[in-house]
Amino acid sequence: MTATTLALLVTPLDEATDPARHGGKAARLARARALGHRVPDGVVVPAAALRAHLAGRGLPLERQGHG
């Protein structure tokens, strides 16, 4: 995997501010870091990248057997 491909698949947590793209939890953690709260550094897999990965393997988008 090249650095360019990896950059398309993951986003640094500090940049994951869009809940529609990265999910609400990641966006809230990014906001907390921006406000100076102690949140460990990390990366986020954008929702579109996860959907593409699952669809490419014929896997369901919804979690099975939960709830």
C-alpha positions, 0 to 999 in steps of 0.5 A: 500500500502506498502512502497516497492510498493510505492517506485516502483510507485514513484521516488523522483524528485532529482532522476528523471534524465532519460527522457525516464523513468520519462519524459522530464519535470521531468528530467529538473526539477531534473537537475535544482535542481542539479544545485542549482535552486529553484525548490520545492521538489516532486515525479515523477510517472515513465511513465511505472507505469502510462502506467501499471495503465491505461492499467490495467483499460482499459483506453487509453494511449493517451489523448482524446479530446486535440489538 
